[in-house]
Amino acid sequence: MKVTAEKNEKVANMIFASIYPLYWNRLEKNGRTREEYHQVLEWFTGFDEEKLQSLIDEEVTFRTFFERAKLHQNADMIKGVVCGYRIEEIEDEFQVYKQCRQMEKLIDELAKGRKMEKILREEKK
């Protein structure tokens, strides 16, 4: 599927605080811990638990969330299909949408029980 400017804007304007508990509920149902959830988010965005909470309290949009994030240097290693979109095929002009899908892919992998060292992608040596 192709991302449109309208779809990118819709996601960019969503409030992170409204999605955060939905991710957590899914992970909790699958036996994952809040520590694991925050470990994945911190790896991807650079935000520790305290910073995440301040962004939630501030009710930032995904656009602002990702503008403030310092994405991990290996974030481009996140590949695959999420919600019918192949992450690596999402065009650069739709950066917020792509970053949101990358984060969802990490959450999916965590929920499905993938090992943390696989989720937190490392360069192959």
N, C-alpha and C positions, 0 to 999 in steps of 0.2 A: 504494500500500500504506500501511497505517496502522502507526505505531510503537506498541509496547506498553510499559508500564512495565517488564515483564520484559526486553524487548529492550534498552531504555535501560540498565538495570542491568547486563546482560551486557557491553555495550560499555564502560560506565563503569568496570567492574572489570578490563578487559583492561589488560595491562602495555604501556605505550608502547614500551619497549625490545624487545618481541617483534614489534612491527609495523614499527618503523623500518627494519630491514634488508630486509623484504619490499618496502616502497615503493622503497628504494634499488635492489634487484635489478631491479625492473621498469624503473626509469628508466635504469639502466646498460645494460640490454638494448636500450633504445630510443635509445641514443647521447647521453643527457643527462649532465651533469657533476654531481659532488657539490656544487660551488659553486652551480649552478642550483637543486638540491634544497634546499640550506640557504637560499638567497635566498628561495625560495617559503615555506619554513617560518618564516623570520624575518619576512617581510612579514605572514603570517597571525597568528602568535603573539607576535611581539616577542622571541622567544628567539634569541640569537646562537648560533654554533657551540659555544662554551664552555658556555653554559647548557644547550643541548640535550644535550651530553655528560654534564653533571652529572645531568640528569633521567634519562638512560639508565642511568647508574651507580647512581642511587638506586632504579631500577626502579619509578617512579611509575605509577599507574593513569592511564587517560585522564581520569578525574574530576579527579584532582590536577593533571594536566598542564594541563587547560583552566581550572581554578581559578586557577592561577598565571600563565596566559597573559594578555597584554593584546592582545586581538584587534584587528585593524586596523579602523579606522572604516568602511571600505568592505566589510567581510566580508559584510554583508547583500546585497551585489551579486552574491554567488556563488549562482547559480541553476542549475537543471537536474536531471537524473535521475542518481542513483548507486545501483547495486544495486537498482533498482526503486523507489526512494523519490525523490519530487520534493522537493528540499531546501526550497524556499520554502513547502511545505505541511506540513512537520514542525512539530508544535505546540510552543510555547515551553516547556511542561512537560518536554519531552524535549530539553533544551538540549545535554547532552553528546553525545547521538546526532546531533543536528543539526550540531554543531561538528565532530564526527568525519567526517560525510559532506561537509561543506564542505571539509575538509582533503583528503579523498579526491578530490573534484572537481578541486582544484588540481593534485594529483599526476597525475590522469588527463589533464588538459589538457597538463601538462608532458610526459608520456610520449607523447602524440599529436603532439607537435611544435608546439603552439601558441606563438605569439610571447610572450616574457616580458612585454611591455607590455600584452598582452591578459589574461594570467594575473593580473598585479598590477593589479587593477582601479583605474582612476582615474575620478573624477567627470567627466562630460562637461561641457565648457565652452560 
